[in-house]
């Protein structure tokens, strides 16, 4: 009886406040969450792992000392992934990070693609941007990855010291110059001889991850892995 009543209330709520697909904006059917079945089946998964060379690895060759890099999805202009991340970052839809983190985390854990991770560390926002937005869009993604990898989510050890504007249109050199000394590492000794997974939403040129990884490398004996929700493939 309770189950039937609950389903009726859910159906009424769906009529009054219908949930729509973050990919194509069509109404979701019962059993569909965040994405409709069509969009979910068309998500461009990279299928990259941590034990085979991939395009994300090659972004960082010769630039920073990391063990391995990968990413979950391809970020394509005017695609489903762009819509998902836009809603996550600017429309208060933090559950998208949970959705992607669970999916990516399960794949990594089930396929044993990575050494035991001690800490999952998100790329931080500056406190002013965090206050304005209300949340760091990477947190829910990182927390779910940590859950599946039996790691600790460490959100306060890497700190951004200046509030910089979005720089997606700038080249790698300009972004590097503007990000010098933007991050500091609190308690480097906590990461001594630890395996760390550094996470972000989208990797483009890799400049932000490069600076963050250099900062993390201040810890002695640290091993750094990198992943993100998505990355922009080179054209």
N, C-alpha and C positions, 0 to 999 in steps of 0.2 A: 504493500500500500504506500509506504513512504517513498519507495523507489519510483513508483508511477507518478506520485505527486511531484517529486523532484524533477522528473522528466518534463512534466506539464509546465512547471514554473520556468524551467530552462527554455522550453519552446516559446513561451510567452515573452520571456526576456529577449530571445533571439529575434522575435518579430519587432519588438519595440526598439531594441538596440542591436541590430544585426552586426555580427562580426564579419569583417571582410578580410580577404587575402592581402597580405602586405606586398605580394609580388605583382598582382594584376588588379587588385581592388574589387574583385568579384565577391559575392556573398559566400561565406564558408558554410558547408553542409555539416550535419552532425558527425562528429568523429574527426573533423579537420581542425587543426590548430595552427594559427600563424600563416600558413600557406595552404592554398588549395592543392588537391592531388596533382593537378597538371603542373603547377609551378614547382611543387616539390620534386616531381620527376624530372623537371628540366633544370634543376639547380646544377650549375657547372662545377662539380666537385673536381678538385685537382687530382685526387687519388695519390698525392705525394706522401711518402713516408719518411721516417727518420733514418732509414738504413739504405736508401738508394739516392744517388745524386739527382738533384732536380733543379728547376729554374730558380727557385728561391735561394738555394745554396749558392748558385753562381752569382747572385747579386752581391754577396758578401765576400767572395774570393779575393784575397789580398788586401782586404780592408780591416777586418777585425778577427780576433781570435775567438771563434765559437766552434762547438762540436758539430752542430747540425742545425739546419733550418728547414721549415716547411710552411705550408699554409693550407687552409681547408677548402677555400673556394676561389674561383677566378672572378675578379672584379671587372665587369664589362660595362662600358658606357651604355646607359639606358636599359640595363638588364635587371633581372630579379634581385641579384645581390646588391646592386646599388640602391634599390628601393628598400630592401631590408635594413641596410646599414643607415640609410637616411632616417628611417623611422626610429631606429635604435638611438641615434645620436641627437635628433632634433625634435622627436615627437613623443618623448617620454615612454617609449616602448621597451623598457629594460628586459622584458621577458624574451625578447628576441636573442639577447646575449645568452640567456639560460638555454634556450632552444639550440643554438649553435654550439655552445659549450658542451652540452650533454652529447650531442651527435658526434662532434669531433673527439671528445674525451673517450667515448665508448670505442670508437675506431682505434685510437691509439692504444688503449688498455687491452682490448681484445686481441690485437695483432702483435703486442709486445714490441712495438716499434722504438722504444726509448728506454734508456737506463732509468733506474729508480730516481725520481725527481724529489728533492727535498723541499724546494720552494717554488711556487708559481708567483711571478712578479709582473704586475701590469705596468705598461708605460703610463706615467702619471700625468694628470692635468695640473696646471698651476691653480693655486687656491682660489684666485679670482674667477677663473673660468669654471672651476668646480662649483663655486657658490652660485654663479649665474645659471649654469645648466642644471645644477642640483644633484648630479651624479657623474661618475666616470663611466662612459659607455663600455669600457673593457672589463669592469669589475665582475659583472655577472658571468661573462664568458670565462674569465680566469678562475672564478670560484668553482664553477662546474668542472673545469679541467682539473683543478686541484683535487676535487672530490674523487674523480675517476682514477686519478694517478696516485691516490693516497699521499698527497703532498700537502704542505701548509701554504695557504694563500697569504702572501705578505704584501700588504698594500701601502705600507708607510716607510719602507726602508729606502726606496728610490724617490727622490723629491725633485720636482721642477722648481727652479728658482726665479724664473721670469715669465711673464705672460706674453706670449708671442701670438701673432695672428696666424690664421690658417695659411699654409704656403704650398698648396697643392699645385699651383701653376708655376712655381719657381723651379729652377734647375737644381741639380745635386749640389753644385758648388755654393750657390746662394743659400740653400737650406743649411748646408754645413756651417757656413760662416755665421748664420743667424742663430745657430743652436750651440755655439761654443760655450762651454761651462754652464749650460742651462740646467744640468742635472747634478745632484750630489748624492752620495751614498752614506746613509746613516748606519752606524754599527757594522762596518765592513767585516769585523771578526765573526759576526753571526753567519756569514757566508763562506768562511774559510773551509776549503776542501768539500764544498757542497755542490750538488747538481741543481742548476736553476733553469727554469723555463720562463723566458721573457715573452710576454704576449702583448699584441696590439690589435687594432681593428683592421686596418688596411696597410699593406706594405706597397709603396710605390717605388721610389728610388732606394729605399732602405736607409736613408740618412738619419731618421729619428732613432731607429733600432741600433744603428751604428754608434751613435753618441751614447745611448743608454747602455749598450754592451761594453763600451770602453769604460764607462763609469763603474759598472759592475765588476770589471776586471781588476779594479783596485783591491778586491778581496783575494787573498792568497789561495792558490790551488783551486779556484772556482772553475766549474765546467758549465758553459752556457749553451742552452738550446734556445731556438727562436721559433715562434709560430704566430699566426694571425688568423683572423676570421677569413680574410681574403687578401689577394695580391693582384696587382695590375700587371698582366703579362706584357712583355716587351713586344713591340710591333715592328 
